[in-house]
Amino acid sequence: MQVPLYQAKAEFFRMLGHPVRIRVLELLQNGPVPVRELLNEIEVEPSNLSQQLAVLRRSGIVVSIRDGATVSYALAGGDVAELLRAARRILTELLAGQSELLAELRDAESSVPTGPPV
């Protein structure tokens, strides 16, 4: 039985739903990165990074590249980088809206009298 598209999308976003995986994808946007550099940038235990890279590799989002003893990872396609840029734009808009709301709340609070009624 075929999985409905909405369910496949939910599983895709669930797979992306880990901070280490998102950070790895961000770091790979400019090209392949050796595992040792990923470890330096992300500052997690090697076993944790390995586990998260395995999830991304199994999903087909990243590929591993071996050059002698060095293993690097790269994005399998440019669409993931575009997705991350779109997420950044969406978050920027959301946070801008929240900061405007916060400013309105602060303005409203400063205009409310604080003393007892006269």
Backbone as numpy.savetxt, mean C-alpha at the origin, in Angstrom:
# Nx Ny Nz CAx CAy CAz Cx Cy Cz
-16.70 -24.46 -11.06 -17.55 -23.27 -11.06 -16.66 -22.02 -11.06
-17.00 -21.07 -11.89 -16.21 -19.85 -12.02 -16.54 -18.88 -10.89
-15.51 -18.21 -10.38 -15.66 -17.22 -9.31 -16.19 -15.93 -9.93
-17.22 -15.32 -9.33 -17.71 -14.04 -9.85 -16.60 -12.98 -9.81
-16.64 -12.06 -10.75 -15.62 -11.03 -10.85 -15.49 -10.22 -9.56
-16.60 -9.87 -8.94 -16.53 -9.08 -7.71 -15.81 -9.84 -6.60
-15.97 -11.15 -6.58 -15.29 -11.96 -5.57 -13.79 -12.03 -5.87
-13.43 -12.17 -7.14 -12.02 -12.19 -7.53 -11.36 -10.86 -7.19
-12.08 -9.75 -7.40 -11.54 -8.43 -7.05 -11.34 -8.33 -5.54
-12.30 -8.81 -4.77 -12.19 -8.77 -3.31 -10.97 -9.56 -2.84
-10.76 -10.73 -3.44 -9.60 -11.54 -3.08 -8.30 -10.84 -3.47
-8.30 -10.16 -4.59 -7.13 -9.40 -5.02 -6.80 -8.30 -4.01
-7.81 -7.53 -3.61 -7.56 -6.45 -2.66 -7.20 -6.99 -1.28
-7.75 -8.13 -0.92 -7.39 -8.78 0.35 -5.91 -9.18 0.32
-5.46 -9.68 -0.82 -4.06 -10.06 -0.98 -3.16 -8.83 -0.83
-3.60 -7.69 -1.30 -2.82 -6.46 -1.17 -2.88 -5.88 0.24
-3.82 -6.35 1.05 -4.11 -5.75 2.33 -3.13 -6.05 3.44
-1.84 -5.87 3.19 -0.83 -6.03 4.24 0.20 -4.92 4.05
0.55 -4.21 5.13 1.48 -3.07 4.99 2.82 -3.44 4.36
3.36 -4.60 4.70 4.66 -4.99 4.13 4.52 -5.21 2.63
3.43 -5.83 2.20 3.24 -6.06 0.77 3.11 -4.75 0.01
2.37 -3.82 0.57 2.20 -2.51 -0.08 3.55 -1.81 -0.17
4.33 -1.86 0.92 5.65 -1.20 0.92 6.56 -1.84 -0.13
6.55 -3.17 -0.23 7.36 -3.85 -1.24 6.96 -3.34 -2.63
5.67 -3.29 -2.90 5.21 -2.85 -4.22 5.63 -1.42 -4.50
5.57 -0.56 -3.48 6.02 0.82 -3.66 7.50 0.86 -4.03
8.30 0.06 -3.34 9.74 0.06 -3.59 10.09 -0.51 -4.96
9.24 -1.36 -5.50 9.52 -1.98 -6.80 9.03 -1.14 -7.98
8.38 -0.03 -7.72 7.82 0.79 -8.81 8.88 1.29 -9.79
10.11 1.48 -9.31 11.15 2.04 -10.18 12.07 0.97 -10.76
11.70 -0.29 -10.60 12.51 -1.37 -11.16 12.88 -2.40 -10.13
13.60 -3.43 -10.56 13.96 -4.53 -9.66 14.79 -4.06 -8.46
14.54 -4.71 -7.32 15.25 -4.38 -6.09 15.72 -5.68 -5.45
17.01 -5.75 -5.08 17.51 -6.94 -4.39 16.84 -7.11 -3.03
16.72 -8.35 -2.60 16.07 -8.65 -1.32 16.76 -7.93 -0.18
18.10 -7.88 -0.19 18.82 -7.22 0.92 18.44 -5.73 1.03
18.19 -5.08 -0.12 17.76 -3.68 -0.08 16.33 -3.56 0.44
15.48 -4.50 0.06 14.11 -4.50 0.59 14.15 -4.64 2.11
15.01 -5.54 2.60 15.13 -5.72 4.05 15.59 -4.44 4.74
16.55 -3.73 4.14 17.04 -2.48 4.71 15.96 -1.41 4.75
15.16 -1.35 3.70 14.13 -0.31 3.59 12.91 -0.60 4.47
12.54 -1.86 4.58 11.28 -2.20 5.26 11.49 -2.51 6.73
12.69 -2.97 7.09 13.03 -3.25 8.49 12.07 -4.24 9.14
11.93 -5.41 8.52 11.18 -6.52 9.10 12.13 -7.72 9.15
11.72 -8.72 9.86 12.51 -9.95 9.92 12.58 -10.57 8.53
13.72 -11.16 8.17 13.83 -11.80 6.85 12.74 -12.82 6.58
12.35 -13.59 7.61 11.31 -14.60 7.40 9.97 -13.95 7.07
9.67 -12.81 7.70 8.42 -12.09 7.42 8.43 -11.56 5.99
9.54 -10.96 5.58 9.63 -10.45 4.21 9.51 -11.59 3.21
10.17 -12.68 3.48 10.11 -13.84 2.59 8.68 -14.33 2.43
7.96 -14.38 3.53 6.56 -14.82 3.50 5.71 -13.87 2.65
5.90 -12.57 2.83 5.10 -11.59 2.09 5.47 -11.61 0.60
6.75 -11.78 0.30 7.17 -11.87 -1.10 6.58 -13.12 -1.76
6.49 -14.21 -1.01 5.90 -15.44 -1.55 4.44 -15.23 -1.91
3.70 -14.50 -1.07 2.29 -14.21 -1.36 2.19 -13.40 -2.66
3.03 -12.39 -2.80 3.00 -11.55 -4.00 3.43 -12.34 -5.24
4.40 -13.21 -5.08 4.88 -14.02 -6.20 3.81 -15.02 -6.64
3.16 -15.69 -5.67 2.10 -16.65 -6.01 0.93 -15.98 -6.72
0.67 -14.74 -6.35 -0.45 -14.03 -6.98 -0.10 -13.55 -8.39
1.19 -13.56 -8.73 1.61 -13.13 -10.06 1.88 -11.65 -10.17
1.89 -10.95 -9.05 2.10 -9.50 -9.07 3.58 -9.14 -9.17
4.44 -9.98 -8.57 5.88 -9.76 -8.66 6.55 -11.01 -9.22
7.74 -10.81 -9.74 8.56 -11.91 -10.22 9.92 -11.82 -9.54
10.53 -12.96 -9.34 11.88 -12.97 -8.77 12.88 -13.13 -9.91
14.04 -12.48 -9.72 15.11 -12.51 -10.71 16.38 -12.91 -9.98
16.99 -13.99 -10.41 18.22 -14.46 -9.78 19.40 -14.08 -10.65
20.41 -13.47 -10.02 21.66 -13.13 -10.69 22.78 -13.61 -9.80
23.25 -14.82 -10.04 24.24 -15.41 -9.14 23.60 -15.69 -7.80
24.20 -15.13 -6.74 23.67 -15.33 -5.39 22.63 -14.27 -5.02
22.46 -13.28 -5.86 21.55 -12.18 -5.56 20.17 -12.46 -6.14
19.16 -12.32 -5.29 17.77 -12.44 -5.74 17.13 -11.06 -5.64
16.56 -10.63 -6.74 15.83 -9.36 -6.79 14.38 -9.64 -7.12
13.55 -8.67 -6.84 12.13 -8.76 -7.19 11.76 -7.57 -8.04
10.79 -7.79 -8.92 10.30 -6.73 -9.81 8.79 -6.90 -9.97
8.13 -5.81 -10.30 6.71 -5.88 -10.62 6.54 -6.67 -11.91
5.52 -7.50 -11.95 5.26 -8.30 -13.14 4.70 -7.45 -14.28
4.08 -6.32 -13.94 3.52 -5.43 -14.95 3.36 -4.02 -14.38
3.14 -3.07 -15.26 3.02 -1.67 -14.84 1.69 -1.30 -14.22
0.70 -2.17 -14.37 -0.63 -1.85 -13.85 -0.64 -1.71 -12.33
0.20 -2.48 -11.64 0.25 -2.39 -10.17 0.76 -1.02 -9.75
1.77 -0.52 -10.44 2.28 0.82 -10.12 1.19 1.86 -10.34
0.40 1.70 -11.40 -0.70 2.64 -11.65 -1.76 2.55 -10.55
-2.03 1.33 -10.09 -2.99 1.14 -9.00 -2.51 1.85 -7.73
-1.22 1.76 -7.43 -0.67 2.44 -6.25 -0.75 3.95 -6.40
-0.51 4.46 -7.61 -0.64 5.91 -7.84 -2.09 6.34 -7.68
-3.03 5.53 -8.17 -4.45 5.85 -8.02 -4.84 5.85 -6.54
-4.34 4.88 -5.79 -4.63 4.83 -4.35 -4.10 6.07 -3.66
-2.91 6.52 -4.05 -2.32 7.73 -3.46 -3.19 8.94 -3.75
-3.69 9.04 -4.99 -4.56 10.17 -5.35 -5.85 10.13 -4.54
-6.44 8.96 -4.40 -7.69 8.81 -3.65 -7.48 9.19 -2.18
-6.40 8.68 -1.59 -6.11 9.00 -0.19 -5.85 10.48 0.00
-5.16 11.09 -0.95 -4.91 12.53 -0.87 -6.22 13.31 -0.85
-7.15 12.93 -1.71 -8.46 13.60 -1.75 -9.23 13.36 -0.46
-9.21 12.13 0.03 -9.93 11.82 1.28 -9.38 12.60 2.45
-8.05 12.62 2.56 -7.42 13.32 3.68 -7.60 14.83 3.57
-7.61 15.35 2.35 -7.86 16.77 2.17 -9.27 17.10 2.64
-10.23 16.25 2.31 -11.60 16.46 2.76 -11.71 16.39 4.27
-10.97 15.47 4.89 -11.00 15.35 6.34 -10.37 16.57 7.01
-9.31 17.10 6.42 -8.67 18.27 7.04 -9.58 19.49 6.93
-10.34 19.57 5.83 -11.31 20.67 5.70 -12.40 20.54 6.76
-12.89 19.32 6.98 -13.91 19.08 8.00 -13.36 19.40 9.38
-12.12 19.01 9.66 -11.49 19.30 10.95 -11.39 20.81 11.16
-11.01 21.54 10.13 -10.92 23.00 10.23 -12.29 23.61 10.52
-13.33 23.09 9.86 -14.68 23.58 10.12 -15.10 23.31 11.55
-14.79 22.13 12.06 -15.13 21.79 13.44 -14.40 22.68 14.42
-13.15 22.95 14.16 -12.37 23.83 15.05 -12.92 25.25 15.03
-13.29 25.72 13.83 -13.87 27.05 13.71 -15.19 27.13 14.48
-16.01 26.09 14.32 -17.31 26.07 15.02 -17.11 26.04 16.52
-16.12 25.28 16.98 -15.87 25.17 18.42 -15.36 26.49 18.99
-14.55 27.21 18.23 -14.00 28.48 18.74 -15.05 29.58 18.78
-16.12 29.42 18.02 -17.16 30.46 18.01 -18.26 30.20 19.04
-18.22 29.06 19.73 -19.21 28.74 20.75 -18.81 29.42 22.06
-19.76 30.16 22.70 -19.43 30.81 23.99 -19.10 29.74 25.04
-18.10 30.03 25.88 -17.66 29.05 26.87 -18.16 29.37 28.28
-18.55 30.56 28.53 -18.99 30.95 29.88 -20.47 30.68 30.09
-20.94 30.87 31.34 -22.37 30.70 31.61 -23.18 31.81 30.95
-24.42 31.53 30.60 -25.26 32.56 29.97 -25.49 33.73 30.92
-25.55 34.92 30.38 -25.73 36.12 31.18 -27.17 36.54 31.19
